[in-house]
Amino acid sequence: MNLAFNPMDISLILPEMVLLGTTFILLILGLFRGEYAFHRVMLLSKIALFAVLVMVCATPASREVAFHGAFISDAFSILMKVLVLSSALVVLMISKKSLASEDIARYEYPILVLFAVVGMMTMISANDLMSLFIGLELQSLSLYILTTLRRDNVKASEAGMKYFVLGALSTGLLLYGCSLIYGYTGTTNFDAVAAILKGMKNFPLPIMFGLAFLMGGLVFKISAVPFHMWTPDVYEGAPTSVTTFLASGPKVAGFALIARVFTSPFVSLLSQWQMLLGGIAIASMVLGAFAALTQNNIKRVLAYSATGNMGYALIGIVVGTEDGVTASTLYILLYLIMIVGVFACLLNITRRSQEIDTIEDIKGLVRVYPGTAFILSFLLFSMAGIPPLAGFLGKLYIFKAAVTANFYLLAIVGVLTSVVAAAYYLWIIKAILMDEPNLGRWAEHYRTYRREPAMTVVLLGSVAGLIWIFIAPSPIIRMANTAVASLFGS
């Protein structure tokens, strides 16, 4: 192998290098300044994320590889990185006050978020099993620590331990799958693996088992069945600001990685993995719909909702066509806007030390904070897929792609589980808009409430974005089409 230095390699990975270098500098600043560094590190972290976001947007959309094919830059990776960076920036914008109310306003929080984002960006641009693993573990280790930031809380410690143990199990599965693939093909590069497998009619057992273990390690990261069991406990136990981050960026990065893996190195095995991934999608949709009906904790409801939504997003990948993956990409984009908006509403309430745990805690919210209540209800209606909202548009494209490719079972299960899932969304909306509030519980909180400009921008922006996408979806669809076309090499 030629190990000569290529300046183009550095130019392609420059956004990741800038963000990683900035993170190390902020870590040193935090070590010297101690507890007084939080506000400064938080501000500089936002500036760094915005600067890197601009750099990514300015990256050429042509397909380029670096570091001997281990790193890839194309239109798909650029779009996914923009979504990840935007979600992380928004999370930092809206979490400052809630971190203070939860007594975890420490400089480690924004630094861990930045480390996780570097890992996600590496995952998204991974074109090799080694770079895939490095990005995945950098993200995972950062998230394990973020989950347990509230060290004096039993639920947070339990959630972090469960997340770590199950995450280690999924890492073992993924590494075993990678070792089987490497053992047979003699390479870890996606393009080289695709070239070796291309044209084969009878695939050897090591490849089949390796692909199955690799799939298990990847679907864990998006909390799809059967590797979803960590999600409800981690969502519930982690601080709300951390849960907001867990529910947004990592889901996008995980989806991007799965889409790249199954449309690049293993596209020749389409008929082999379609059935297995289709079963995971169906199980995720069914469990996500029915399990959430038995929950009373809001974050546990949203955790099972995430499992169901990842099932819908997998449909387009199972279809295996360019239209299918485009529909899934559009769905992930809409889901990101909706889930960040929902958690922003919860953070808007909790930032004044008013804990929101169960659905009873938000009864009659419309009579206390009508603006937040109406925005939260709008977002939940959209997540339920109620026409004519943008969430309905996302599901429509997903089901259309499945029907066009003759995957009728996926479409039927998707429609039926959407109807079931609408029940728990409407249950929360009914509590917000129709139930009587406990005015005594809200009295002190209401007197001390102050609007926060960043929170207002995010809440109104999420609603405006969904309305704009529904009214004029063509630009977003074209953008998704262009990104996915680069993934398929067309």
DRENLUM-768412 format. One line per 3 residues: number of its first residue (from 1); for each residue x, z, y of C-alpha. Coordinates in steps of 0.5 Angstrom, whole numbers. Each point is the difference from the previous one (the first is absolute). Layout:
<pts>
NUM) X,Z,Y; ...
</pts>
This chain:
<pts>
1) 0,0,0; 2,-2,7; 1,7,4
4) 2,-4,6; -3,3,7; -6,-4,3
7) -1,1,7; -7,-2,-1; -2,6,-5
10) 1,4,6; -4,-3,4; -6,0,-5
13) 0,7,-1; 2,2,7; -7,3,1
16) 1,5,-6; 7,1,2; -2,2,8
19) -6,5,-3; 5,3,-5; 5,1,5
22) -5,3,5; -2,5,-5; 7,2,-1
25) 1,1,7; -7,4,1; 2,4,-6
28) 7,2,3; -4,2,7; -5,4,-4
31) 5,4,-4; 4,2,7; -7,1,4
34) -3,4,-6; -8,1,2; 1,-2,7
37) 1,-7,-3; -7,-2,-2; -3,-3,6
40) 6,-4,2; 1,-3,-7; -7,-1,-1
43) 0,-4,7; 7,-4,-2; -3,-1,-7
46) -6,-4,3; 4,-4,4; 4,-2,-6
49) -6,-2,-4; -2,-4,6; 7,-4,1
52) 0,-1,-7; -7,-3,0; 2,-5,5
55) 6,-2,-4; -4,-1,-6; -5,-4,4
58) 6,-4,3; 3,-2,-7; -1,-7,-2
61) -5,-1,-5; 4,-5,-5; 2,3,-7
64) 7,2,0; 4,5,-5; 5,4,1
67) 5,5,-4; 1,-5,-5; -8,-1,-1
70) -1,8,0; -4,-1,7; -5,-5,2
73) -3,-1,7; -6,-5,0; -7,0,4
76) -3,5,-5; 5,5,0; 0,0,8
79) -8,1,0; 1,6,-5; 5,3,4
82) -4,-1,7; -6,4,-4; 5,5,-2
85) 4,1,6; -7,0,4; -3,5,-4
88) 6,5,0; 0,-1,8; -8,2,0
91) 1,6,-4; 6,3,4; -5,-2,6
94) -6,4,-2; 4,6,-4; 4,4,5
97) -6,5,2; -2,1,-7; 7,1,-2
100) 0,6,5; -7,2,-2; 3,0,-8
103) 6,4,2; 5,-6,-2; 2,-3,6
106) 7,-1,-2; 5,-5,1; 0,-2,-7
109) -7,-3,0; 2,-6,4; 7,-1,-4
112) -3,0,-7; -6,-5,3; 6,-4,2
115) 4,0,-6; -7,-1,-4; -1,-6,4
118) 7,-3,-1; -1,1,-8; -7,-4,1
121) 4,-6,4; 5,0,-6; -6,0,-5
124) -3,-6,4; 6,-4,0; 2,1,-7
127) 2,-6,-4; 4,4,-5; -2,6,-5
130) 6,4,3; -2,-1,7; -7,1,-2
133) 2,7,-3; 4,2,6; -6,-1,5
136) -5,3,-5; 4,7,0; 2,0,7
139) -8,0,2; -2,5,-6; 6,5,1
142) -2,0,8; -8,1,-2; 2,5,-5
145) 3,5,5; -6,-2,6; -5,2,-5
148) 3,7,0; 2,1,7; -5,6,0
151) 4,4,-4; -4,6,1; -6,-3,-3
154) -2,0,-7; -4,-6,-1; 6,-4,4
157) 5,3,-5; -4,-2,-6; -2,-7,3
160) 7,-1,1; 3,2,-7; -6,-4,-3
163) 2,-6,4; 7,1,-2; 0,1,-7
166) -5,-6,-1; 4,-4,4; 6,1,-4
169) -4,-2,-6; -2,-6,3; 7,-1,2
172) 2,0,-7; -5,-5,-2; 3,-5,5
175) 7,1,-2; -1,-1,-7; -4,-6,1
178) 5,-3,5; 6,2,-6; -4,-4,-5
181) -1,-6,5; 7,0,2; 2,1,-8
184) -3,-6,-2; 1,-5,6; 7,3,2
187) -2,0,8; -4,4,5; -1,-5,5
190) -7,-2,0; 1,-8,1; 5,0,-6
193) -5,4,-4; -5,-5,2; 4,-6,-2
196) 2,3,-7; -8,1,-1; -2,-6,2
199) -2,-5,-5; 0,5,-6; -6,0,-4
202) 1,6,-5; 2,6,4; 5,5,-3
205) -3,7,-1; 6,4,4; -3,-5,6
208) -7,2,-1; 1,8,-1; 5,-1,6
211) -6,-3,4; -5,5,-2; 5,6,2
214) 2,-3,7; -8,-1,1; -1,7,-1
217) 5,3,5; -2,-5,5; -8,2,0
220) 2,7,0; 2,-1,7; -7,-3,2
223) -3,6,-4; -4,-5,-4; -3,2,-7
226) 3,3,-5; 6,2,5; -5,3,5
229) 0,7,-2; 4,3,6; -4,-3,6
232) -5,5,1; 4,6,-1; 5,-3,5
235) -5,-3,5; -3,7,0; 6,5,0
238) 4,-4,5; 0,1,7; -6,-5,3
241) 6,-4,4; 4,-1,-6; -6,-2,-4
244) -1,-5,5; 6,-3,-1; 0,0,-7
247) -7,-4,0; 3,-5,4; 7,-3,0
250) 2,1,-7; -7,-3,-2; 2,-6,3
253) 8,0,-2; -3,1,-7; -5,-6,0
256) 6,-4,3; 5,1,-6; -6,-1,-5
259) -2,-6,3; 8,-3,0; 1,3,-7
262) -5,-4,-3; 0,-6,4; 7,-1,-1
265) 4,2,-6; -5,1,-4; -5,-6,2
268) 1,-3,-7; -3,6,-4; -6,-1,4
271) -5,0,-6; 4,6,-3; -1,5,6
274) -6,-3,3; -4,4,-5; 3,6,1
277) 0,0,7; -7,-2,0; -2,6,-4
280) 4,5,5; -4,-3,6; -7,1,-4
283) 2,7,-2; 2,2,7; -6,-3,3
286) -4,4,-5; 3,6,1; 1,0,7
289) -7,-1,1; -3,5,-5; 5,6,1
292) -1,0,7; -7,1,-1; 2,7,-3
295) 4,2,6; -1,5,6; 7,0,3
298) 0,-6,5; 7,-2,-1; -1,0,-8
301) -6,-5,2; 5,-4,3; 5,1,-5
304) -5,-3,-5; -2,-5,5; 7,-3,0
307) 1,0,-7; -7,-5,0; 3,-4,6
310) 7,-1,-4; -5,-3,-6; -3,-5,5
313) 7,-2,3; 3,-1,-7; -6,-5,-1
316) 3,-5,4; 7,1,-4; -3,-1,-7
319) -4,-6,2; 8,-3,1; -2,-5,5
322) 2,-1,7; -7,1,3; -1,6,-4
325) 7,3,2; -2,-2,7; -7,4,-1
328) 4,6,-2; 4,0,6; -6,-1,5
331) -3,6,-4; 6,5,1; 1,-2,7
334) -7,2,1; 0,6,-4; 6,2,4
337) -3,0,6; -6,4,-3; 3,5,-3
340) 5,2,6; -6,0,4; -4,5,-4
343) 6,5,-1; 1,-1,8; -7,3,1
346) 1,6,-5; 7,1,4; -4,0,6
349) -4,6,-2; 6,3,-4; 5,0,6
352) -4,6,3; 1,5,-6; -7,-2,-2
355) 1,-1,-8; -4,-6,-3; 0,1,-7
358) -7,-1,-3; -6,-5,2; -3,6,2
361) 5,1,5; -2,-6,4; -8,1,0
364) -3,-2,6; 7,-2,3; -4,-5,5
367) -3,6,4; 7,2,1; 4,-6,1
370) -4,-6,0; 5,-5,1; 4,2,-6
373) -6,1,-4; -2,-7,2; 7,-3,-1
376) 1,3,-7; -7,-2,-2; 1,-7,2
379) 7,0,-4; -4,3,-6; -5,-5,0
382) 5,-5,0; 4,3,-6; -7,0,-4
385) 0,-8,1; -6,0,4; -2,-7,3
388) 2,-2,5; 6,4,1; 7,-2,-1
391) 0,4,-7; -5,-4,-3; 4,-6,2
394) 6,2,-3; -4,1,-7; -3,-6,1
397) 6,-4,0; 3,4,-6; -7,-1,-4
400) 0,-8,2; 7,-1,-3; -1,4,-6
403) -7,-4,-1; 4,-7,2; 5,2,-6
406) -5,1,-5; 1,8,0; -7,2,0
409) 1,6,-3; 5,3,5; -5,-3,6
412) -6,4,-4; 3,6,-1; 3,0,8
415) -7,-1,2; -4,5,-4; 6,5,2
418) -1,-1,7; -7,2,0; 2,6,-4
421) 5,2,5; -4,-2,6; -4,7,-2
424) 6,5,2; 1,-4,6; -7,0,2
427) 0,8,-2; 5,1,5; -3,-4,5
430) -7,4,-1; 4,7,1; 3,-3,7
433) -6,-3,3; -6,4,-3; 2,7,-2
436) 0,6,4; 6,2,3; 3,8,-1
439) 0,0,8; 4,7,-1; 5,-3,-4
442) 2,-5,6; -1,4,6; 7,2,1
445) 3,-7,-2; -5,-3,5; 2,4,6
448) 8,-2,-1; -1,-7,-2; 4,-5,4
451) 0,-8,-1; 7,-3,-2; 1,-7,2
454) 4,-2,-6; -6,2,-4; -5,-3,4
457) 4,-7,0; 1,1,-8; -8,1,-1
460) -2,-5,5; 5,-5,-3; -2,1,-7
463) -7,-2,2; 1,-5,4; 5,-3,-5
466) -5,0,-5; -6,-3,4; 5,-6,3
469) 2,-1,-8; -7,-1,-2; -2,-4,6
472) 6,-5,0; 4,1,-7; 3,-7,0
475) 7,2,4; 1,6,-5; -2,-4,-6
478) 5,-6,2; 5,6,1; -1,2,-7
481) 0,-7,-3; 6,-1,3; 3,6,-2
484) -2,-1,-7; 2,-7,0; 7,2,0
487) -1,5,-5; -2,-6,-5; 6,-5,3
490) -5,-5,3
</pts>
